[in-house]
Amino acid sequence: MSDRPSVNGSNPVDVEDDRYKTLFLGAIEGVLVADLQTKRFLYGNPAICRMLGCTEEELLRLSVMDIHPKGEVAAVLAELEAQARGEKTTVEVPCLRKNGTVFYASVSTSKITVDGRECALGFFSDITERKRAEEALRASEGAIRAKLAAILSPEGGMETLELADIFDVPALQRIMDEFYKLTNIGIGIIDIKGKVLVATGWQDICTKFHRVNPETARHCVESDTILAEGVEPGTCRTYRCKNNLRDIVTPIMVGGKHVGNLFLGQFLFEDEARDLGLFREQARRYGFDEKEYIAAYERMPRFSREQVDVVMRFYREFSDIISSMSYGKIKLARALEQSKQAEEGRRSHLRFIENLDRVNQAIQEANDLEKMMRNVLNEVFKIFDCDRVWLFYPCDPDSPSFRVPMEIAKPEYPGAKIFNVDIPMPPDMAQNLREAMGSANPVTYTAGTEKPVNKMTAEQFGVKSQMMVALYPKVGMPWVFGMHQCAYPRVWTHEEMRLMQEIGRRLADSLTVLLAHRDLQESERGMKEAQHLAQVGNWNWAAATDTITWSEEYYRLYGFDPAQRPPGYEEHLKVYTPESAARLDAAVKRNMQTGETYELDLEFVRKDGQRRWITARSETVRDDKGGIIGLRGTAQDITERRRAELEKERLNRDLIEKKKELENFLYITTHDLRSPLVNIQGFSQNLERYLVELRRLLAALALPPGPGRELEKLTSRSIPEALSYVLESSRKMDGLISSLLKVSRIGRVEMKPETVGMNALIKNIMDSLFYNLGDAGGKVSCGSLPPCRADLAAVSQIFSNLLDNAVKYRQKDRPLVVNVTGEVKGDMAFYTVADNGSGIPAADLEKVWSVFYQGGAAGTSGKKGEGIGLHMVKLIAEKNGGGITVDSKEGEGTVFSVRLPAAGEGA
């Protein structure tokens, strides 16, 4: 050991001095030094080598992981990490010897420095015997508890008890010893497993020979158990055991259960011949000393059969007496235990009722949600003497966060300091919530067990034990009610869990009532605000008591004082104008008599003189038998809407008048413009004829070349060109005036609605377009069209224009296809005219209805028209009570949708 390293801690120590040798080499405890980084051993004293069963050289080739079972390595490495942080630790761990056997050691470790390296110094004490003793004690305690349960519990099974648990064996042994002195007859009491509990007067041949040899001993046990089976209670059986000795057995019964046997033996009957040859052969077979074995056989007692019968009757009666006494003791013990349990149950139930009464009082004393929760938590805090009680919301494992609306805690164990603040939900807490919601009973969690407290609760709030139960009020989401123990890991009793569950039920019921009350108050406030915003008030009239109630907004609408009772019906009618009052009175009476509801727009005068309008609605209130027992209704202020409607009506009237004026102006203007236009066209045509005559006359004259060329230019080019411009412009002006006249006439023509058969009408239009469709190679398909009710000529003009446009603006590179469909929706008939033509650019879709809009696109085969066709179609459709819309995609086609009044049933 001359090469040992120097060891330096807080006080440097040289390994070669006497103090080192005294402390380490001669220590009873094992000493190990391990490098904290590599986990390999740098030094071990002789004591640790003996413990591990290896040499020092073998030890220095090992590491920490090599001397512990695999399942313990992680825990040992965790201890080394603690030592690396400078902590001193003491643990009890299993260790592996070189031969693979395990021993237990108590290891105290600390951090030291060896040659500049951080190391762990450990002192090992072998505690294997202590561990075994503890395990044996635990096993013994478990067996004792099981026996006590069998004896004391009313449900305890006798089959779990052994004979030694029922009889006072030492006392019986003393009695049997005294009886043997009187009778000289050996007796044995053996349980059903063959265990000898009481034995007196047993012969040497049995105790020194048969019970010693393994094979003959097995015969003894078989005789004591198997051969003794089937003996009826109260009877005896005489038999020869497998070792050829005579025995008599009678069963021992306790509580109707066979728990053992009473034996009389080993003996021979007086009239029974001795068989020395048989026993000499047994001595040779089993290796007994023949001389001593035969001598023991010779010493066996002989009894008469009468003597044996008398003794067995006595012992049988004696067995019944001690069995009855033993069973009586058990019954008495059970009765006492039942009485004790009943008393404890009564006290427990009384405590349960008293605690629930405290909680009930706490609930009843509160009239709002917060006070009720605080009262209940205060009482629970006192009843359970825990460190913290709390309410948690919502009990939703899938929620990203939760809140703690209320908690009460001891000062040294504060909880969530800020209430009603969202806290992120960790996964293990979410799992706790799932378990609480999946259990009909409270769930518990305790540090260091298979069900530990979730990490956040344990670390942030120092909780060692937790009990909680899910609450299901009938309003809103579930809650969680729980408590914490922080000072120590608490084991919650069955009584505590039962009390917690019942308190949870009552708390859930109270939450239902108070949450519903809170929601009702909020709903009432919301309704008042909504009525105020919507300017809607409501009223109720109960016929039985002739009482009327108004909402606050109803008072406000009419300008009455909410502090006063509502006026009577007759008094209330006076606020309306006479016409409105008469309509309202008639509607109310019909409502009361027939149950017919009403909805009326009424004008009234407020107390302050303002004239306003309301929409009044009412319905009847009926009893279970359908009888009318009252009315209820609403009134909504529509003054602004009514004023807007009146203003709209005035504007519409003005618009109609202006439109008529415009149409008249347009008609007169276009009519007056046509007369001078006709003159312009006529004189222009005369000028053309005059020009022809002028050219003829000039040709007959012999004019000089210069003037002749100038006149030729004027008469052949300049004047004809100017006249052509005048004529073209006049033709355009004529077309424009004609179009304007058509538009003006539409407004002046009266529509004469009649039932129009649409299929026949479309067929007539298609016939008129026969040649045009043929030139276009077009096809028009028409489904079953519903009839409409409109002006026949107007409808014909609408669809003629649409189908003509489809032909005109078809796509040159593909055959024309037009589909006409129709259906009835409500009181309107809807028709579509869809083509696969050139389509309309998106930017022009809103322009198609304008006067003089001229469509047409590249690739179409049509020419531009006057530009009033679709404008006329829209005017005609609207004048017949309908309308028209368009949808189109350029290059794909156009769909016109026309709506007209339906013809109705029977048309």
Secondary structure as GFF3:
##gff-version 3
##sequence-region A 1 907
A	DSSP	beta_strand	7	8	.	.	.	ID=ss1
A	DSSP	alpha_helix	18	20	.	.	.	ID=ss2
A	DSSP	pi_helix	21	25	.	.	.	ID=ss3
A	DSSP	beta_strand	30	35	.	.	.	ID=ss4
A	DSSP	beta_strand	41	44	.	.	.	ID=ss5
A	DSSP	alpha_helix	46	52	.	.	.	ID=ss6
A	DSSP	alpha_helix	56	59	.	.	.	ID=ss7
A	DSSP	three_ten_helix	64	67	.	.	.	ID=ss8
A	DSSP	three_ten_helix	70	72	.	.	.	ID=ss9
A	DSSP	alpha_helix	73	84	.	.	.	ID=ss10
A	DSSP	beta_strand	89	96	.	.	.	ID=ss11
A	DSSP	beta_strand	102	114	.	.	.	ID=ss12
A	DSSP	beta_strand	117	126	.	.	.	ID=ss13
A	DSSP	alpha_helix	128	152	.	.	.	ID=ss14
A	DSSP	three_ten_helix	158	160	.	.	.	ID=ss15
A	DSSP	alpha_helix	163	166	.	.	.	ID=ss16
A	DSSP	alpha_helix	169	183	.	.	.	ID=ss17
A	DSSP	beta_strand	187	191	.	.	.	ID=ss18
A	DSSP	beta_strand	196	200	.	.	.	ID=ss19
A	DSSP	alpha_helix	204	204	.	.	.	ID=ss20
A	DSSP	pi_helix	205	210	.	.	.	ID=ss21
A	DSSP	alpha_helix	214	225	.	.	.	ID=ss22
A	DSSP	beta_strand	237	240	.	.	.	ID=ss23
A	DSSP	beta_strand	246	254	.	.	.	ID=ss24
A	DSSP	beta_strand	257	269	.	.	.	ID=ss25
A	DSSP	alpha_helix	276	286	.	.	.	ID=ss26
A	DSSP	alpha_helix	290	298	.	.	.	ID=ss27
A	DSSP	beta_strand	302	303	.	.	.	ID=ss28
A	DSSP	alpha_helix	305	364	.	.	.	ID=ss29
A	DSSP	alpha_helix	369	384	.	.	.	ID=ss30
A	DSSP	beta_strand	388	393	.	.	.	ID=ss31
A	DSSP	beta_strand	401	409	.	.	.	ID=ss32
A	DSSP	beta_strand	423	424	.	.	.	ID=ss33
A	DSSP	alpha_helix	427	437	.	.	.	ID=ss34
A	DSSP	beta_strand	443	446	.	.	.	ID=ss35
A	DSSP	alpha_helix	455	461	.	.	.	ID=ss36
A	DSSP	beta_strand	465	471	.	.	.	ID=ss37
A	DSSP	beta_strand	479	485	.	.	.	ID=ss38
A	DSSP	alpha_helix	494	534	.	.	.	ID=ss39
A	DSSP	beta_strand	536	542	.	.	.	ID=ss40
A	DSSP	beta_strand	547	550	.	.	.	ID=ss41
A	DSSP	alpha_helix	552	558	.	.	.	ID=ss42
A	DSSP	alpha_helix	569	573	.	.	.	ID=ss43
A	DSSP	alpha_helix	578	594	.	.	.	ID=ss44
A	DSSP	beta_strand	598	605	.	.	.	ID=ss45
A	DSSP	beta_strand	611	622	.	.	.	ID=ss46
A	DSSP	beta_strand	628	637	.	.	.	ID=ss47
A	DSSP	alpha_helix	639	700	.	.	.	ID=ss48
A	DSSP	alpha_helix	705	713	.	.	.	ID=ss49
A	DSSP	pi_helix	714	718	.	.	.	ID=ss50
A	DSSP	alpha_helix	719	748	.	.	.	ID=ss51
A	DSSP	beta_strand	753	756	.	.	.	ID=ss52
A	DSSP	alpha_helix	758	768	.	.	.	ID=ss53
A	DSSP	alpha_helix	770	776	.	.	.	ID=ss54
A	DSSP	beta_strand	779	782	.	.	.	ID=ss55
A	DSSP	beta_strand	788	791	.	.	.	ID=ss56
A	DSSP	alpha_helix	792	808	.	.	.	ID=ss57
A	DSSP	beta_strand	817	825	.	.	.	ID=ss58
A	DSSP	beta_strand	828	835	.	.	.	ID=ss59
A	DSSP	three_ten_helix	842	844	.	.	.	ID=ss60
A	DSSP	alpha_helix	869	879	.	.	.	ID=ss61
A	DSSP	beta_strand	883	889	.	.	.	ID=ss62
A	DSSP	beta_strand	893	901	.	.	.	ID=ss63
###
